[in-house]
Amino acid sequence: MKQTFIQGTIILIAAGLITRILGFINRIVTAKILGAEGVGLYMMAFPSLLLIITLTQLGLPVAISKLIAEADIENDTKKMKKVLVVSLCVTGSLSIFFTIALLTAAPFFAKYFLTDDRALFPLIAIAPIIPIVAISAVLRGYFQGHQNMKPTAISQVIEQTVRISLVAICTKALLPYGLEYAAAGAMLSVVAGELVSLMYMTKCFKSSKPLKIRSQFLEALKESKTTFQNLMGIALPATGSRMIGSISLFFEPIIIAQSLALAGVATAAATAQYGELSGFVIPLLFLPTFITYSFSVTLVPAVSEAAANKNYTVIQNRLRQTLRTALLAGMFSSMFLYVFAELVMTVMYDAPHTAYYIKILAPFSIFLYLQGPLQAVLQGLNLARSAMVNTLVGAIIKMAALFVLTSQPELGIKGAALAVAINMMLVTLLHLYVVSKAVGFIFEGAYGFIVFLIALLSVSGTQFIVKNFLEGQTAVVQIVSAGIISSGIYFILLMAAGIIKWNQLKKLVPKM
């Protein structure tokens, strides 16, 4: 069932909130069992998976969403079937090839590139996920093109629920055989979650009485040359940005491991430090992105439709809505994490010494929250090539900064955090420049400054309360109290300043 832009976004935000909460529970459980070193092994394998998934999907989810949205306007079911047939053939073939390639290359890659041959086991364990994610991406693109976000949202919740149900069982069962086997067990729980999620989306696809894919499959494939060209015309530029990002993440653990070795850090210590940065800190900074991701998913078909009608006012309004929401969530989150970094890391991972990573990255994280929606608008406007160039520039500078900074003995892993911060800021500013030129959008600096001041007042006031009235309490009580009090003050001040209006809130509540 098709939803409006706001309805679809709210559905994805709700699902995103649930999945992020479940995801953090999953990470806490994993960290408690594996420790920083085990999480490091897990995270060393993960960028390889992301790169292969990007190569397998080839940017098709965005292309499918866009072409299905256009076919839906014309009620062209024949075109929809061709889009699905071509997409399944392409992703299916690529997934088989890359699964075999990963299994073949894993021993060499783990030993000589990651500098820790124990990473072999997580790499092998995650290989079965590649064909599963490939098919899921096609179905997700189909539903998003119809602006029906419920299957995507529910499948995300199912995936995290299954994963969190199995992660403790899989890791504990394999831990007696060694840390590398336990890390592989954590990967197996990811595979199981994605499999059950795919089963759910397949059921939704069949029950919605859509096109019969198997009926005259070969005939539809033979007549799909133009469809293939249209898909690739959108997918290849769109996948360029993801490809560059995935390649950057793929090389990240390699460069960090080699640079830390140059800085005189032992292999086990380097693995643990990488695990703390990529497994503990980065996911915390990504927390508010479930909101901007939800807007980004709904932005692509909405912007495509508006651009087809040359309605740039709608595009500006949608983008303004998204960026304002990103600022509201991002400013508060980055400020809270910066001020309460030690408490947060103590409660979540019993690792207060990792708070300095957050101190480095939190001030720059607001750029991260704005980046996704800007890239979605570029894709909807057929400016994916510009997004790809921006991402490439950011990736090159990030890789150079990673090597130069992390190899310095006085910086070490702090240099990696600084390189990540540089990348966040640079790519977002480049995206903003291109979007402003394309649709005449001018960023509301005054709005952002007011939100920043309100977030600063809210969190600073809460810090004073925690220090003076809750100092003797446990870390859990302090951080929970800080979260409730600061968010309450933040909301009240936003209402008082007129940034959030009561009539806007009433629109979000469904009518009975």
C-alpha positions in Angstrom: 0.0 0.0 0.0 1.4 3.4 -1.1 2.2 5.9 1.6 2.7 9.7 1.5 6.3 11.1 1.9 5.7 11.8 5.6 3.9 8.5 6.3 6.6 6.5 4.7 9.3 8.4 6.5 7.6 8.0 9.9 7.3 4.2 9.3 11.0 4.0 8.5 12.0 6.2 11.5 10.0 4.0 13.9 11.6 0.9 12.5 15.0 2.5 12.5 14.7 3.5 16.2 13.7 -0.1 17.1 16.5 -1.6 15.0 19.1 0.8 16.4 18.1 -0.1 19.9 18.3 -3.8 19.1 21.5 -3.2 17.3 23.1 -1.6 20.3 22.0 -4.4 22.6 23.5 -6.8 20.1 26.8 -4.9 20.1 26.9 -4.7 23.9 26.3 -8.5 24.1 29.0 -9.1 21.5 31.5 -6.8 23.2 30.9 -8.4 26.6 31.6 -11.9 25.2 34.4 -11.1 22.6 36.1 -8.0 24.2 37.8 -5.3 22.1 40.1 -7.8 20.4 37.3 -10.1 19.3 35.2 -7.1 18.1 38.3 -6.0 16.2 38.4 -9.4 14.3 34.7 -9.0 13.6 35.0 -5.5 12.3 38.1 -6.4 10.2 35.9 -8.8 8.2 32.9 -6.5 7.9 34.3 -3.9 5.4 35.1 -6.8 3.0 31.5 -7.8 3.1 30.3 -4.3 2.5 32.5 -4.0 -0.6 31.3 -7.3 -2.0 27.7 -6.4 -1.4 28.2 -3.0 -3.1 29.7 -4.8 -6.1 26.9 -7.4 -6.1 24.0 -4.9 -5.9 25.7 -2.6 -8.4 23.6 0.4 -7.3 20.4 -1.4 -8.4 18.2 -0.7 -5.4 18.2 3.1 -6.2 17.7 2.4 -9.9 14.9 0.0 -9.2 13.2 2.4 -6.9 13.4 5.2 -9.4 12.2 3.2 -12.4 9.4 1.4 -10.5 8.2 4.9 -9.3 8.1 6.1 -12.9 6.3 2.9 -14.1 3.9 3.2 -11.3 2.8 6.7 -12.4 2.2 5.3 -15.9 0.7 2.0 -14.5 3.1 0.1 -16.8 3.2 -3.4 -15.2 5.2 -4.8 -18.2 8.0 -2.3 -17.5 7.9 -3.2 -13.8 8.3 -6.9 -14.6 11.3 -6.2 -16.9 13.0 -4.2 -14.2 12.6 -7.0 -11.7 13.7 -9.7 -14.1 16.9 -7.9 -15.2 17.7 -6.9 -11.6 17.4 -10.5 -10.3 19.5 -11.9 -13.1 22.3 -9.3 -12.6 22.4 -9.5 -8.8 22.0 -13.3 -8.8 24.9 -13.8 -11.2 27.2 -11.4 -9.4 26.4 -12.8 -5.9 27.5 -16.3 -7.0 30.7 -15.0 -8.5 31.7 -12.9 -5.5 30.8 -15.6 -2.9 33.2 -18.0 -4.6 35.8 -15.2 -4.9 35.6 -14.4 -1.2 36.0 -18.0 -0.1 39.0 -18.4 -2.4 40.8 -15.2 -1.5 40.0 -15.1 2.3 43.1 -17.0 3.6 45.6 -14.8 1.6 43.7 -11.6 2.4 43.5 -12.2 6.1 47.2 -13.1 6.5 48.9 -10.5 4.3 46.5 -7.5 4.2 44.7 -7.5 7.6 48.0 -8.7 9.3 45.9 -11.0 11.5 45.2 -14.4 10.0 42.6 -15.0 12.6 40.3 -12.8 10.5 39.9 -15.7 8.1 37.1 -17.4 10.1 34.8 -14.3 10.2 35.4 -13.8 6.5 34.4 -17.4 5.7 31.4 -17.3 8.0 29.8 -14.3 6.4 30.1 -15.5 2.8 26.6 -17.0 2.6 25.0 -13.6 3.3 26.0 -12.3 -0.2 23.3 -13.9 -2.3 20.7 -13.3 0.5 21.4 -9.6 0.5 21.4 -9.4 -3.3 17.8 -10.7 -3.6 16.7 -8.6 -0.6 18.0 -5.5 -2.3 15.9 -6.1 -5.4 12.7 -6.6 -3.4 13.4 -3.6 -1.2 13.9 -1.4 -4.3 10.6 -2.7 -5.6 8.6 -1.8 -2.5 10.3 1.6 -2.1 9.5 2.4 -5.8 5.9 1.9 -4.9 6.4 4.1 -1.9 5.4 1.3 0.4 7.9 1.4 3.2 6.2 -1.2 5.6 8.0 -4.3 4.2 11.4 -2.6 4.4 10.7 -1.4 7.9 9.4 -4.6 9.3 12.1 -6.7 7.6 14.7 -4.5 9.4 13.2 -5.2 12.8 13.0 -8.9 12.0 16.6 -9.1 11.0 17.8 -7.4 14.2 15.5 -9.5 16.4 16.8 -12.8 14.9 20.4 -11.6 15.1 20.2 -10.5 18.8 18.4 -13.8 19.6 21.3 -15.9 18.2 24.4 -13.8 18.8 25.0 -14.9 22.4 24.3 -18.5 21.5 26.6 -18.6 18.5 29.5 -16.8 20.1 29.4 -18.6 23.4 29.1 -22.0 21.7 32.3 -21.3 19.6 34.3 -19.3 22.2 36.0 -22.4 23.7 37.6 -23.1 20.3 39.2 -19.6 20.2 38.4 -15.9 19.8 38.4 -16.2 16.0 35.7 -18.9 16.1 33.6 -16.8 18.4 33.9 -13.8 16.0 32.8 -16.2 13.2 29.8 -17.1 15.4 28.8 -13.5 15.6 28.9 -13.3 11.8 26.7 -16.4 11.5 24.0 -14.6 13.6 24.1 -11.8 11.0 23.6 -14.3 8.2 20.6 -15.9 10.0 19.0 -12.5 10.5 19.3 -11.5 6.9 17.9 -14.9 5.8 14.7 -14.6 7.9 14.3 -11.0 6.7 14.5 -12.1 3.1 11.8 -14.8 3.8 9.5 -12.1 5.2 9.9 -9.8 2.2 9.4 -12.7 -0.2 6.1 -13.5 1.6 5.1 -9.8 1.3 5.9 -9.7 -2.4 3.8 -12.8 -3.1 0.9 -11.8 -0.9 0.6 -8.3 -2.5 -0.4 -10.1 -5.8 2.2 -8.4 -7.9 3.7 -9.4 -11.3 4.3 -13.1 -11.8 8.0 -13.2 -12.2 8.4 -16.8 -13.1 5.7 -16.6 -15.8 7.4 -16.0 -19.2 10.7 -15.1 -17.4 12.9 -15.7 -20.4 10.6 -13.8 -22.8 10.7 -10.8 -20.5 14.5 -11.1 -20.3 14.9 -11.2 -24.1 12.9 -8.0 -24.4 14.7 -6.1 -21.7 17.7 -4.6 -23.5 16.4 -1.1 -23.0 15.4 -1.8 -19.4 19.0 -3.0 -18.8 20.4 0.1 -20.3 18.1 2.3 -18.2 19.0 0.5 -15.0 22.7 0.7 -15.7 22.4 4.4 -16.6 21.1 5.1 -13.1 22.8 2.3 -11.2 26.4 2.7 -12.3 26.7 6.4 -11.4 24.7 5.7 -8.2 26.9 2.8 -7.2 30.0 4.9 -7.8 29.5 6.7 -4.5 28.8 3.5 -2.6 31.6 1.8 -4.4 34.1 4.4 -3.4 32.8 4.4 0.2 32.9 0.6 0.4 36.5 0.6 -1.1 37.5 3.2 1.4 36.1 1.1 4.3 37.7 -2.0 2.7 41.1 -0.4 2.8 40.5 1.3 6.2 41.4 -1.7 8.4 44.4 -2.5 6.2 45.8 1.0 6.3 45.2 1.3 10.0 46.7 -2.0 10.8 49.8 -1.3 8.7 50.1 2.3 10.0 49.8 1.2 13.7 52.5 -1.3 13.0 54.8 1.5 11.7 53.9 3.4 14.9 55.2 0.5 16.9 51.8 -1.0 18.0 51.7 -4.8 18.3 49.2 -6.8 16.2 46.9 -7.8 19.0 46.8 -4.3 20.4 46.2 -2.8 17.0 43.3 -5.2 16.5 41.8 -4.2 19.8 42.2 -0.5 19.1 40.6 -0.8 15.7 37.7 -2.8 17.4 37.2 0.1 19.9 37.0 2.7 17.2 35.0 0.9 14.6 33.0 -1.4 16.8 32.3 0.8 19.9 32.5 4.5 18.9 31.5 4.8 15.2 28.1 3.0 15.7 27.3 5.4 18.6 27.9 8.4 16.3 25.7 6.8 13.6 22.8 6.5 16.0 20.7 9.5 14.7 21.3 8.5 11.1 18.3 6.1 11.3 16.2 9.3 11.1 18.0 10.8 8.1 18.3 7.4 6.4 14.5 7.1 6.6 14.1 10.5 4.9 16.8 9.6 2.4 15.0 6.4 1.3 11.7 8.3 0.7 13.5 11.2 -0.8 14.7 9.3 -3.9 11.3 8.4 -5.4 9.7 11.7 -4.2 12.5 13.9 -5.7 12.5 11.8 -8.9 8.7 12.4 -9.3 9.0 16.1 -8.5 12.0 16.5 -10.9 10.0 14.7 -13.7 7.3 17.4 -13.2 10.0 20.1 -12.9 8.6 21.0 -9.5 11.7 22.3 -7.8 9.7 23.9 -5.0 8.6 20.5 -3.8 12.3 19.3 -3.9 13.4 22.3 -1.8 10.6 21.8 0.8 11.4 18.1 1.1 15.1 18.8 1.5 14.5 21.6 4.0 12.2 19.2 6.1 14.9 16.6 6.1 17.9 18.9 6.9 15.9 20.5 9.7 15.2 17.1 11.2 18.8 16.1 10.8 19.9 19.2 12.7 17.4 18.7 15.5 18.5 15.1 16.1 22.2 15.6 15.2 23.0 18.7 17.3 21.5 17.2 20.5 23.2 13.8 19.9 26.6 15.1 19.1 26.5 17.5 22.1 25.3 14.8 24.5 27.9 12.3 23.4 30.7 14.9 23.7 29.7 16.0 27.3 28.8 12.6 28.6 31.4 10.5 26.7 33.0 8.8 29.7 29.6 7.9 31.2 28.2 6.5 27.9 31.3 4.3 27.2 31.3 3.1 30.8 27.7 2.0 30.8 27.7 0.5 27.3 31.1 -1.2 27.1 32.8 -0.7 30.4 35.5 1.1 28.4 35.7 4.8 29.7 39.2 5.0 28.2 37.7 5.1 24.7 35.8 8.3 25.4 38.6 10.3 23.7 37.5 8.9 20.3 34.1 10.4 20.9 35.6 13.7 22.0 37.4 13.9 18.6 34.5 12.8 16.4 31.4 14.2 18.1 31.8 17.8 17.0 32.1 16.7 13.4 29.3 14.1 13.4 26.6 16.7 12.5 28.1 16.7 9.0 27.5 12.9 8.9 23.8 13.4 9.7 23.3 15.9 6.8 25.3 13.8 4.2 22.7 11.0 3.5 19.7 13.3 2.6 21.9 15.5 0.4 23.2 12.4 -1.5 19.6 11.1 -1.9 18.6 14.4 -3.5 21.5 14.2 -5.9 20.5 10.7 -6.9 16.9 11.7 -7.4 18.0 14.6 -9.6 20.2 12.3 -11.8 23.3 13.9 -10.3 24.7 10.7 -8.9 27.9 11.3 -10.9 28.5 14.5 -8.9 27.9 12.6 -5.7 30.4 10.0 -6.8 33.1 12.6 -7.5 32.5 14.2 -4.1 32.8 10.8 -2.4 35.9 10.0 -4.3 37.6 13.3 -3.3 36.7 12.6 0.3 37.9 9.0 0.2 41.3 9.9 -1.3 41.9 12.6 1.3 40.7 10.2 4.1 43.0 7.4 3.0 46.0 9.8 2.8 45.1 11.2 6.2 44.7 7.7 7.7 48.2 6.8 6.7 49.9 10.0 7.6 48.2 10.6 11.0 47.9 7.0 12.2 51.5 6.1 11.5 52.6 8.9 13.9 53.6 7.3 17.3 52.3 10.3 19.2 48.8 10.0 17.6 48.3 6.3 16.7 44.6 5.4 16.6 43.7 9.0 17.4 44.9 9.8 13.9 42.4 7.4 12.4 39.6 9.2 14.3 40.8 12.6 12.9 40.9 11.2 9.4 37.3 10.0 9.7 36.3 13.5 10.9 37.9 15.1 7.9 36.0 12.8 5.6 32.6 13.6 7.2 33.0 17.3 6.9 34.5 17.4 3.4 32.0 15.2 1.6 29.0 16.9 3.2 30.2 20.4 2.2 30.8 19.2 -1.4 27.3 17.6 -1.6 25.7 20.8 -0.2 27.4 22.9 -2.8 26.2 20.8 -5.7 22.6 20.6 -4.4 22.5 24.4 -3.9 23.6 24.9 -7.5 21.0 22.4 -8.8 17.8 23.4 -7.0 18.7 26.9 -5.7 18.6 25.7 -2.1 20.2 28.0 0.4 21.2 26.4 3.7 19.5 28.0 6.8 22.5 29.0 8.9 20.5 30.9 11.4 18.2 27.9 12.1 21.2 25.7 12.7 22.8 28.2 15.0 19.6 28.5 17.1 19.3 24.7 17.4 23.0 24.5 18.4 22.5 27.0 21.2 19.4 25.2 22.5 21.2 21.9 22.4 24.2 23.4 24.2 22.0 24.9 27.0 20.1 21.6 27.4 23.1 19.4 27.8 25.2 21.9 29.8 22.3 22.4 32.2 21.9 18.6 32.6 25.7 18.2 33.2 25.4 20.7 36.1 22.5 18.7 37.6 24.3 15.3 37.2 27.5 16.7 38.8 25.7 18.3 41.8 22.8 16.1 42.5 23.6 12.6 41.1 27.3 12.3 41.6 27.0 9.5 44.2 24.8 7.4 42.0 25.9 4.6 39.6 26.9 5.3 36.1 23.7 3.7 34.7 21.5 6.0 36.9 23.5 9.0 35.9 23.4 8.4 32.2 19.7 7.4 32.1 18.8 10.5 34.2 21.0 12.7 32.0 19.3 11.4 28.8 15.7 11.9 30.2 16.4 15.4 31.7 18.4 16.8 28.8 16.0 15.6 26.1 13.1 17.0 28.2 14.8 20.4 28.5 15.7 20.3 24.8 12.1 19.6 23.7 10.7 22.4 26.0 13.2 24.9 24.7 12.5 24.0 21.1 8.8 24.5 21.7 9.4 27.8 23.4 11.6 29.0 20.5 8.9 28.1 18.0 11.1 25.6 16.2 8.7 22.7 17.0 5.0 23.7 16.9 2.1 21.9 18.4 0.1 21.8 15.1 3.1 20.1 13.5 3.1 17.4 16.2 -0.6 16.8 15.8 0.0 16.0 12.1 2.2 13.1 13.1 -0.5 11.4 15.2 -2.7 9.2 13.0 -6.4 10.1 13.1 -8.6 7.4 14.7 
